[in-house]
Amino acid sequence: METDPFDATMVPALPCPDVDAMRDFWVDLGLAVTYRQLRPNPYVVVRRGEFQIHYFGMDGVAPDDSYSTCIALVDDTAPVFETFAAGLRARYGRLPLTGVPRITRPRRRANAGGTAGFSVVDPAGNWVRVMRRPPAGAGGSGGGPDQEARESSTGDESARQAYAERPAGRVARALDDAVVQADSHGDAVQGRRILAGALRRAGDETDPADRVRALAYLAELAVRTDDPDAAREHLDVLAALVPTLDEAARQAVGTALDDADELRASLG
């Protein structure tokens, strides 16, 4: 069978003010340096398996103003996240959810065909978006800064199906929308507004498991928008809700409860 000449491996090259700072950051997160030079132009390559990033030194890079991004497709985001999270906790003593660098947690992305994804914002402000590779035949899986997967025509159909299969509950759907705004677009204020409004309107009619997930994420968004008091309030409401859950519901929201516990510990 004839080989497609465009069957290529593409590797991101991202700007940074200090290539050695990027080297140290990613080595702490479990990658290895495979190339480094300082002259004539600063350049470094970090890699683990087929996950690799190239950095070039550039004066004037402002992390808070960076729009650079790339996407890494993996079979399972969970072990990649856990490896990065362990490195971040060891490096900073906590999981950095705000500022630069920071990380988001793996969550379903309704704007990416329903696939799970998370992002690492590196010390230079570049967004490294880690997405679950779609199943064979599921369609496109590319991406861009404002949409993590700009599907081909087949992928568009996959995305439409993902939206159609979204949960019917108001709060669960709002959680989907909040994740798109806060984790994909980086607008935690809007994500928080969407989710808080849905919880307020739904009242006591919300499915308990959906409410737990929403409260855990809302607390995180409060932290990310510099409102630790509100985060504690959300966590207190969540803690009061937990004893009312049956065993099946507790197992279903186990990850959200773990995230909430870590967030509470970080708040002191």
N, C-alpha and C positions, 0 to 999 in steps of 0.2 A: 504494500500500500504506500502510495506517495506521501511523503512527509510535508506537512504544511510549513512553508518558510516562516510563518509567523508563530510557530510553536516555540515560544521564547520564555526565558525566565527573566522577569523584570524585578529589579532591586531598587528600593527607594534610596535616594541620597538627600539628606536633610541638612539644613543650615544650623550652625551653632556658633556661639562666640568662643568656645573653648573645647577642642576635641578631647582633651584629657578629662575634662569634667564629665563628658558623655561616656567616655571609656569607663571611668570609675563607677558611674551610676549603673550602667548595664552589667558590668562585672558583678556588682553586688546583687543584681537581680538574676544572676545565673548564666549570663552569656559570656563568651570568651572573645578576646581580641585576636583577630586574624591578620590585621594589617594596621600599621600606624606610620605616619610621616609628619614632620613639622615643616620641612622645606622641600621644594619651593612653596608649597601650599599645604596648610594643615589638613590632614585627612585621617580618618580612623574607620575601621570596619569591625563591628561586633556581630557575633553569630552563635547560634545554637541550632544544630540540625540545618534545616532549610530556612529557619527564621533568621534573617540577617538584615542589618541596617548599616548604611554608609553615611558618615557625617563629614561635611566639609566646613572648615573654619571660615567665618564671615564676620567682619566687624559690623557693629551696629545692630546686631540681632537683639530685639527686645522681646523676652519671653511672653509678656502679657499681651503683646500685639501680634503674636505669630498666627499665621493662617496655614502653615505647612501641616500636611497630614499624609498618612499612608495606611494601607489596610493589609493585615496578615490573615490569611485563611487557614484555619487549623481544624482537625477532625473533632476536637473537643476543647472548648474554652476553659473548662473547669481546672484541669491540672496546670495549664499555662498560667491562669490567674493565681492559683495557689502558690506556684513557684515565685511569681513576681511579688505577690503579697507578702510572702515570707521574707523576701529580700528587702522590701520596703519597711516592714516592721523592724527588722534587724538594723537597718540603716537609720531610721528616724524614731524608733521606739513606739511607733503607732502606724496605722494605715492612713496615709495622707489623702484626705478627701477634698481638701481645699488648697488653693494656692498653686504654686509651681515648684516641684513636680507634684502630681497627684494621680489617683487612679479611680475609676468607677468599677462597680461590681458587675459580674456577668448577669445580664437581664435580657429577656426577650425583646427584640427590636421590631416593632410593628412596621417600621419603615424599611426593613431589610428582610422582607419575606417571612417574618416571624422567627428568624434565626437568633441565637443567643450571641451577645457580644459585650465587650468591655473595652475601655480605652485607658492607655497610659499617656499622660501628658509629661514629657520628659523635661529636664531642667532648662532646655532651650525653648520650651513652649510648643514643641511639635506634638501633634496628636498621633499616637500609634494605636490604631483601631484593630482590635483582635476579634475576628468574627468566626463563627462556626461555618465550616465549608458545607454548602448545601448538598443534599444527596444527589447521586448521579441522575441526570435527567431533570433536575429541578429548575434549571434555567440559569440566568446570569447571576453574577455575584460580585460585580465591580463596585466602585463606590466613589464618593467625593466628600468634601468637607461638610456639606449640609444634608447629605443623604447617604447612608452607609452602604447602600447597594442600589445603583442605578441599573435596574435589570434590563436585559434585552427584551424583545417582545414576549418570549417565553417567560422571562423573569417577571414581567409586569403581571402576567396572569397569576404567577405564584404569589406575588404581593397582594393581588386582589383577593385570592383565596384566603390568605392569612388574615386580611381584614375581615372577611366574611366569617371566619372561624373564631374571631375574637369572642371572649366571654360576653354574655348578655348583660351582666350586672353593670350598673352605672359606675360603681367604684372601680371594678376591675378594668373597665374600658378606659376610665380616666387614668388609671395607673399606667396603662399602655401609652397613652398620650403624653403623660408626664415624663416617662422615660425617654420618649423621642425628643421632647423639648430640652430636658435637663442633661441627659447623657449623650445624645447624638449631636444636638445643636449647641450644648454648653450653656443653655439659658435656664439656670436653676430657679430663678425668680418666677418665670412663667410656668415651669413645671410644678412648682410649689403652689402657685395660684390655681392651676387646673385641679390638682389633687385635693387641696383643702376645700375648694368649692364643691367638688363632688361628694366628699365625705359629709359636709354640712347639709347638703340637699338630701342625701340619702337617709340620714338619721339612723334610727335603730333597725331599719329594714335591710341594712347591708349584711351580706353573708359574713359570718365571723372570720373565716379564713381570709376573705378579701380585705376585711377591715384590718386584720393584723398586718398583712403585706403592705397595705396603704399607709398605716401608721408608722411602720418601720421605715419606709421610704420617705415619708413626709418628715420624720425626725432627721433623717440624713440630709434632706434638702434644706431644712432649717439650719443645720450646721453649715452647709455649703453657702448659705446666704447670711452668715454671721448672726444668727439668732439662737444662741445656745439655750436660752430660757425656754423658748418655744419647743426646742428639741426635747428638753427634759419633760415638758408637759405632755408631748405626744408619747414619749416612752412610758410615762406614768399611766396614761390611759391604756396603752398596750398591755402593760403589766397587769392591770386590773382585769383585762379581758381574757388573759391566758387561762385562769382557772375555770372559765366557763366553756373551754374547748374540750371536745371529746378526744379520745386518743388518735383517731384517724385525722382529725383536723390539726392536731399538734404535729403529727408527722408531716402533714402536707405543708405546714408553714415553718418547718424546722430551720431552714436556711434563713428566713426572715427573722426568726427569734435569735439565732446566733449573731446575725448582723446587728440587731438591736442591742444585744448584750455587749458586743464590742464597742458600739457607739457610746453606750452609757459609760463604759469604763474610760473611754477617751475623754468624756466630759468631766470626769472626776467626781 
